[in-house]
Amino acid sequence: MYNKEYKEAFINALERKEDSKMQYMSMFNVVEPIEVRIGKDLFDMNMDELDDLFYRLGRKTSRSAVQFFNLIKSYITWAKDNGYSESRLHPIVDTINNEFVEKYLYKEGNQYYTRAQILEAINHLVNPRDKAIVLCLFEGIFGKACSEIINLRYEDIIERDEKYYASLLSDEINLTNRQLEISKELYDLLILTYNTQETWNEKGNKSRVVDGEFIFRKNRVGSNGDIRLTQGLIVAKYMEIIKTAFDDGQLSASRINSSGLMWYANEFMNHDRVLNKEVVAKLVERFDLPTTTVNGTVYPSYTRFRERIDVNYMTRVYGDFKMNF
């Protein structure tokens, strides 16, 4: 569990039956990968981040969604009442009922995207920045709290021997860096984004982009002097623009990222069509997925990896394959 000590304190404070405590335990395990990805506990997420979380959970019935979301709300309320959150303001002010959860329910449709579909769909986006964000996510550039996108600078992308690379800051707190080979399409979009001085909004209004060393920059300098985009802007504002262009109301940054993970899995498999440990290791490295350390040796977390792929989708779109890891 993410922030295990808080979660256990909450469960121990419950004056409820044992089966209710198990419901909370299950909920915490389900949301943990998303907390890790964002870099925040549930009680520190704002409504934009919770909005993305609710879509990502993909509950199929109103009853299930109402019950699950209320578990989350109860935990956030407890944390704020006990002063554990950075803000006392509760992000979920509405009553969680069928009307509240309706938009978050999973609807059958094109849940994931191939690379060809991604490249076709981004043609409907006006700004190079928005196109680049989509392709970054698809090729594995994400990081904790979107740090790899936010901190990407012009000098971090290079061309060498007809190949293209990006140096990425995966974790701003621990200053974890990695280098990733990227496609020429993404390289060109990143260069174009850096050199673009104006962007257009959905109403057709033009805004000037501030100058600076970072590729993804704001339209105005923040109160703290920071010119970089924020996670909130990417997850909320720009993902809404991307959803509209894709005509997919359930699209999220995580789903684009998972689409890329499965596309690369298909690319990395040999003719024997086996998703083995070697392939998984390459994917874990590319998408910076969780690992585990045993006796000083780092291994992919196969359980977490399985959570990120949809076998039925991969089989339907890319053909039959076997898993051996």
Residue, then its C-alpha position, 0 to 999 in steps of 0.5 A: m500500500y502507498n503510504k502504508e502507515y496512514k492506510e493502516a492507521f485509518i483501518n485500525a480506526l474503523e469501528r466496523k465489521e471485518d468485511s468492511k475493513m477488507q473492502y478498504m484494503s482491497m480499494f487501497n491495493v487497487v489505487e496504489p499503482i495510480e498513487v505511485r504514478i502520480g506521486k501522491d496519496l489519495f488525500d493529497m490529490n486534487m479533483d483533476e487528479l481524482d477525476d483521472l483516477f475515477y476514469r482509470l478505475g473503469r467501474k462497470t456499474s453505477r452501484s459498484a462505482v458509488q460504493f468504491f468512490n465512497l470508500i475513497k471519499s471516506y479515507i480522504t475525509w478521515a485524513k483531512d480531519n486528522g491533519y494529514s493532508e497538505s490542504r484542508l479543502h475536500p476535493i469531493v464536495d458532491t454527493i456520490n450517487n448514480e448521477f455523479v458516477e455516470k460519466y466515469l463508468y466503463k463503456e465498451g469501445n476502442q479502449y486502447y490504440t495502436r501506433a498507427q491509430i495514435l499517429e492518425a488521431i494526433n492529426h486532429l490536434v492543432n498545437p505541436r505541444d498537444k501532439a508531442i504529449v500524446l506521443c511522449l506518453f505512447e513511447g514511454i515518457f511519463g515519470k512520477a507526477c509527469s516529471e519526464i515530460i515537465n522537465l524535458r529540455y531542448e538540450d536533453i534530446i539528441e540525434r546520434d548515428e541516425k537514432y534519436y534519444a531523450s535524457l529524462l528526469s524520472d523522479e524530481i525528488n530522488l533525481t533519477n535519470r534515464q536515457l530513452e531512444i525515441s522515434k523520429e516522429l517524436y523527436d521532430l515534434l519535440i523540436l517543433t514544440y520547443n520552437t513554437q512561440e504561439t498556441w491556439n485554444e479550443k475557442g480559436n484564440k491565440s496565446r504566446v508561449v513564454d521563452g525558456e529552456f524547457i520544451f513544454r512551457k506555459n503561456r504565462v509565467g507562474s507566480n513562483g516564476d516557473i515556466r514549465l507545464t504542471q502535472g495538473l495542466i497536463v492531466a486536466k486541461y490538455m488531456e481534455i483537448i486530447k480527448t476531444a480530438f480523439d473523440d474518446g471521453q474516457l481517454s487518459a494519460s495512463r491509457i495512452n501509456s498502456s497502449g504504447l506498452m502493448w504496441y512495443a510488447n508486440e514489436f519486441m516479441n520474436h517470430d515465436r510470439v512469446l512474451n518472455k522475461e527478456v521482452v518484459a525486462k526491455l518493456v519495464e526499462r522502456f516504460d520505467l515500470p516497477t521492479t523488485t530487488v532480491n539479494g541485490t539483483v533487480y527484477p521486473s515486478y511481473t505482477r505489476f506488469r500483468e496489471r498493465i496489459d490487456v491480453n484480450y486486446m493484444t490477442r484481438v489486435y496483434g494476434d495470438f501470443k504466449m506469456n512465459f515469465 
